[in-house]
Amino acid sequence: MQPDTGLKTLQTPALVLDEAKMNANIARLARHAETLGVSLRPHLKTAKSVDVAGRLLTGGNGPATVSTLAEAEVFAAAGISDILYAVGIAPQKLDRVLALRDAGCDLTIILDSEEQARAVAEASAKSGGPIPSLIEIDSDGHRGGVQPDDDATLLAIGRILYGCGSLRGVLTHAGESYNVSGAEAHADFAERERLAVVTAAERLRADGLPCPIVSVGSTPTAHAARDLTGVTEVRAGVYVFFDLVMAGIGVCQPEDIAISVLATVIGHQRARGWVLVDAGWMAMSRDRGTAPQKVDQGYGLVCDENGTIIPDLVVSQANQEHGVIMVRPGSSGVAPDLPVGTRLRILPNHACATAAQYDRYHVVPADGGSMAVWPRFGGW
């Protein structure tokens, strides 16, 4: 007999969190960071939950990373006092940054231009205290950051920040590591990431500028890194839950994914091999991050109510509130009988995007006790 998870009474679609899997994911990266001799600064953007943050953070108060000032405000109010806002700063947001710092949160920001640095210097002078800042380095062409060989820009930014007491270090993010597969390829990206920021730190120091923080991070490189000499901290976020994109590039297994969307079968188109559920793209998100991978998981991989993967059954199409489940194209598998009213759980392509559709987690507890509800939030 299958255990009673408490899911039968939930209205669907609903976001389900398997606490035991989450705990295992958290412990895995914590062990690796300890082996490498670096501190871990978990990214809270995926979870956006005070309850999850309490399990991710040593001592519960940091260090932490966020992607929005709304996250910083919620987590600071919950007692998390060491926060990195890891998105390039807009000058118009500096008032909110200062308000958080005035309230006792040691909030650090990032930037990659002289224009931003001058805005930070001006705001620091007006507030009477420096706003700690990291210079973002572009280690792989993925997004923002100072080019690794652009000494002139790096030092110009560093001097402006040093002049107002704001220079705290350098940071990079190997986002292109999502586009390769396997531990060897991710280890190569991790070394590329490390080399970019360590070199930048050395150039700043050679110019007489302090660089106490050297920060790297992406979930693939955090798990694959073999040597982080010169690095002080590692950031990662989606690892807390994992998802099908991470499974598709070999960072985890589908069985490690800790969140799923609970859905109910609402009909069939048997001639087409379709099973209809009440979870469309509003429940799963539009993310098709596995489409370019070796195995396209459609809009999600289908499990039974207890979380056991049903081989080769995927959400192949999604309308706003309808999902179409069918056997994966090209497979010889046969869909099980799924009568109307059957509960299924769907593993997401992108945990951040799917979780963002919900305001709470329905938690299947690790100790087998009663289901809990953990609030989550959104906004900027």
C-alpha positions in Angstrom: 0.0 0.0 0.0 1.3 3.4 -0.9 1.8 5.9 1.9 -0.9 8.6 2.5 0.9 11.8 1.5 -2.0 14.1 2.2 -2.2 15.2 -1.4 -5.7 13.7 -2.0 -7.5 16.6 -0.4 -5.6 19.4 -2.3 -7.3 21.5 -5.0 -5.2 21.3 -8.1 -3.0 22.5 -9.6 -0.8 22.8 -6.5 2.9 23.1 -5.9 4.3 20.1 -3.9 7.7 20.1 -2.2 9.4 16.8 -1.1 11.3 17.9 2.0 13.5 14.8 2.1 14.7 15.4 -1.5 15.3 19.1 -0.8 17.3 18.2 2.3 19.5 15.8 0.3 20.1 18.4 -2.4 21.1 21.0 0.2 23.5 18.6 2.0 25.1 17.5 -1.2 26.4 21.0 -2.2 27.3 21.9 1.4 29.6 18.9 1.5 31.2 19.8 -1.8 31.8 23.4 -0.7 33.4 22.2 2.5 35.7 19.9 0.6 36.8 22.8 -1.6 37.4 25.0 1.4 35.0 27.8 0.4 32.0 29.3 1.9 28.6 28.8 0.3 26.3 31.8 -0.3 23.0 30.1 -1.4 20.8 31.9 -3.9 17.3 32.3 -2.6 15.7 33.4 -5.9 14.4 29.9 -6.7 12.7 29.2 -3.4 11.5 32.7 -2.4 10.5 31.2 0.9 11.6 32.1 4.5 11.0 28.5 5.5 13.3 27.1 2.8 15.9 29.8 3.5 16.0 28.7 7.1 17.1 25.2 5.9 19.6 26.5 3.3 21.5 29.0 5.5 23.9 28.2 8.2 22.6 29.7 11.4 19.6 31.0 9.4 20.9 34.5 9.0 23.2 34.3 5.9 25.2 34.6 3.9 22.6 34.7 1.1 22.1 35.8 -2.4 19.0 37.3 -3.9 17.8 38.5 -7.4 15.3 41.2 -6.4 15.1 43.9 -3.7 11.8 42.5 -2.7 13.6 39.3 -1.8 16.1 41.2 0.1 13.4 43.1 2.0 11.4 39.9 2.9 14.5 38.0 4.0 16.0 40.9 5.9 12.7 41.3 7.8 13.0 37.6 8.7 16.4 38.2 10.2 18.8 37.3 7.4 21.5 40.0 7.8 24.1 39.2 5.1 22.7 39.5 1.7 24.1 40.0 -1.8 21.8 41.5 -4.4 23.3 39.8 -7.5 21.7 41.8 -10.3 23.4 44.9 -11.7 22.2 48.0 -9.7 19.9 50.6 -11.2 20.7 54.0 -9.7 17.0 54.5 -9.0 17.1 51.5 -6.6 19.8 52.9 -4.4 17.3 54.4 -2.0 15.9 51.0 -1.2 19.4 49.6 -0.8 20.2 52.4 1.7 16.9 51.7 3.6 17.8 48.1 4.0 21.3 48.9 5.2 19.9 51.5 7.6 17.7 48.8 9.0 20.7 46.7 9.8 21.0 44.5 6.8 24.6 44.2 5.4 23.4 44.4 1.8 26.0 44.3 -1.0 25.3 45.2 -4.6 27.0 44.5 -8.0 27.8 46.7 -11.0 29.9 46.7 -14.1 30.2 50.3 -15.3 31.8 53.6 -14.2 28.3 55.2 -14.5 26.9 52.8 -11.9 30.0 53.3 -9.7 29.6 57.1 -9.7 26.0 56.7 -8.7 27.0 54.5 -5.8 29.7 57.0 -4.8 27.2 59.9 -4.9 24.6 57.9 -2.9 27.2 56.8 -0.4 28.3 60.4 0.1 24.8 61.6 0.7 24.0 58.8 3.1 27.2 59.2 5.1 28.2 55.6 4.7 29.6 53.4 1.9 27.4 51.0 -0.1 29.4 47.7 -0.4 29.8 46.8 -4.1 31.3 43.9 -6.1 32.5 44.4 -9.7 30.8 41.9 -12.0 33.2 40.1 -14.4 32.1 38.5 -17.6 33.7 35.0 -17.5 31.8 33.4 -20.5 29.9 36.0 -22.6 26.6 35.0 -21.0 25.3 38.3 -19.7 26.7 41.4 -18.0 30.1 42.1 -16.6 33.5 43.7 -17.3 35.4 41.9 -20.0 38.2 39.9 -18.5 40.9 41.6 -20.5 39.5 45.2 -20.0 42.0 46.4 -17.3 41.2 50.0 -18.0 37.5 49.6 -17.1 38.1 47.3 -14.2 40.6 49.6 -12.6 38.5 52.7 -13.3 35.5 51.2 -11.6 37.7 50.0 -8.7 39.2 53.4 -8.1 35.8 55.1 -8.0 34.4 52.5 -5.5 37.6 52.6 -3.4 37.4 56.3 -3.2 34.0 56.2 -1.5 34.8 53.1 0.6 32.5 50.8 -1.3 34.9 48.3 -3.1 34.3 44.9 -1.6 35.4 42.5 -4.4 34.6 40.8 -7.7 31.9 38.4 -8.8 31.0 36.3 -11.9 28.4 33.8 -13.0 29.1 31.0 -15.5 25.6 31.0 -17.0 26.9 29.4 -20.2 27.5 26.2 -18.2 23.8 25.5 -18.7 24.5 24.9 -22.4 27.0 22.0 -21.9 26.5 18.6 -20.4 28.5 16.4 -18.1 30.9 16.8 -15.1 34.0 17.3 -17.3 32.4 20.1 -19.3 31.1 21.8 -16.2 34.5 21.4 -14.5 36.0 23.3 -17.4 33.5 26.1 -17.0 34.2 26.2 -13.3 37.9 26.7 -14.0 37.1 29.4 -16.6 34.9 31.1 -14.0 37.5 30.8 -11.3 40.3 32.1 -13.5 38.3 35.2 -14.6 37.6 36.5 -11.1 40.9 35.5 -9.5 42.7 37.3 -12.3 40.5 40.4 -11.9 41.1 40.3 -8.1 44.9 40.1 -8.7 44.8 43.1 -11.0 42.9 45.2 -8.5 45.3 44.3 -5.7 48.3 45.1 -7.9 46.8 48.6 -8.3 46.7 48.9 -4.6 42.9 48.3 -4.4 41.4 45.9 -1.8 39.5 42.8 -3.0 38.5 40.7 0.0 35.6 38.9 -1.8 36.0 36.7 -4.9 32.6 35.2 -5.7 31.7 32.6 -8.3 28.6 30.6 -8.9 26.2 28.6 -11.0 24.6 25.3 -10.0 26.5 23.3 -12.7 29.9 24.8 -11.9 29.3 24.7 -8.1 28.9 21.0 -8.2 31.7 20.2 -10.7 34.4 22.6 -9.5 37.6 20.7 -8.5 39.9 23.6 -7.4 38.7 27.0 -6.2 42.1 28.5 -5.2 41.7 32.2 -4.8 37.9 32.1 -4.5 36.2 33.0 -1.2 32.6 32.0 -1.9 30.3 30.0 -4.2 26.8 30.9 -5.1 24.1 28.6 -6.4 20.3 28.5 -6.3 18.3 26.0 -8.3 20.1 23.1 -6.7 17.8 23.4 -3.7 15.1 21.8 -5.8 16.8 20.9 -9.1 14.7 20.5 -12.3 14.7 18.8 -15.7 17.1 21.2 -17.2 19.7 20.3 -14.6 18.9 16.6 -15.0 19.3 17.0 -18.8 22.8 18.3 -18.5 23.9 15.7 -15.9 24.0 17.7 -12.7 21.3 15.6 -11.0 18.9 12.8 -11.7 15.2 13.3 -12.3 14.5 11.4 -9.1 16.4 14.2 -7.2 13.9 16.9 -8.2 12.2 18.1 -5.1 9.2 20.1 -6.5 6.4 19.0 -8.7 3.0 20.3 -9.8 0.1 18.2 -8.6 -2.6 17.9 -11.3 -5.8 16.0 -11.9 -6.9 14.1 -15.0 -9.9 15.9 -16.4 -10.5 14.0 -19.7 -9.2 12.0 -22.6 -8.8 12.1 -26.4 -8.2 8.4 -26.7 -7.8 8.4 -30.5 -5.0 10.8 -30.2 -3.4 9.2 -27.1 -4.1 12.3 -25.0 -4.7 12.5 -21.3 -6.0 16.0 -20.3 -5.1 17.5 -16.9 -5.9 20.8 -15.2 -2.3 22.0 -15.3 -1.4 24.1 -18.3 1.2 26.7 -18.8 -0.2 28.9 -16.1 0.6 26.1 -13.7 3.9 24.8 -15.3 5.1 28.0 -16.9 6.0 28.5 -20.6 9.6 27.4 -20.0 10.8 24.8 -22.6 14.4 24.7 -21.3 14.8 21.0 -22.2 13.8 21.5 -25.9 17.4 21.9 -27.2 18.7 19.1 -25.0 19.2 15.5 -26.0 15.9 14.5 -24.4 13.0 17.0 -24.8 10.8 16.7 -21.7 8.0 18.8 -23.2 6.4 20.9 -20.4 7.3 18.3 -17.8 7.8 14.7 -16.9 4.9 12.8 -15.4 4.8 10.9 -12.1 2.2 9.1 -10.2 0.6 10.8 -7.1 3.5 9.5 -4.9 6.2 11.0 -7.1 7.3 7.8 -8.9 8.2 8.7 -12.5 6.0 7.0 -15.2 8.4 6.1 -18.0 8.2 8.1 -21.1 5.0 10.0 -20.1 5.3 13.8 -20.7 3.2 16.9 -20.9 3.5 17.3 -24.6 1.3 20.4 -25.0 0.0 23.1 -22.8 -2.8 25.6 -23.1 -3.5 28.2 -20.4 -5.3 25.8 -18.0 -5.0 22.5 -19.9 -2.1 20.2 -20.1 -1.9 17.4 -22.7 -0.1 14.3 -21.5 1.0 11.6 -23.9 3.7 9.0 -24.4 6.9 10.6 -25.6 7.1 10.7 -29.4 9.2 7.8 -30.7 8.7 5.7 -27.6 7.3 2.2 -27.7 5.9 2.8 -24.2 2.2 2.5 -23.3 0.4 4.9 -21.2 -1.2 3.5 -18.0 -4.9 3.7 -17.5 -5.5 7.1 -16.0 -9.2 7.6 -15.2 -10.8 11.0 -14.7 -9.9 12.1 -11.2 -6.5 10.5 -11.1 -3.8 12.6 -9.4 -0.5 13.0 -11.1 2.7 15.0 -10.2 4.6 16.8 -13.0 8.3 17.5 -12.7 9.2 21.0 -14.0 11.7 22.0 -16.7 12.7 25.1 -14.7 12.1 25.1 -11.0 12.3 28.9 -10.7 9.7 29.6 -13.4 7.3 26.9 -12.2 7.5 27.9 -8.5 6.9 31.5 -9.5 3.3 30.6 -10.4 2.4 29.8 -6.8 2.1 31.5 -3.4 2.8 28.4 -1.3 4.5 25.0 -1.1 2.5 22.0 0.0 5.3 20.1 1.8 5.5 16.4 2.1 7.6 16.3 5.3 10.8 14.3 5.6 9.7 12.7 8.9 6.5 11.3 7.4 4.3 13.6 9.5 1.4 15.8 8.5 1.7 17.9 5.3 2.8 21.5 6.0 2.2 24.7 4.0 5.2 27.0 3.5 4.4 30.5 2.1 6.4 31.8 -0.9 6.3 35.3 -2.4 7.1 37.1 -5.6 7.5 40.7 -6.9 10.5 43.0 -7.4 
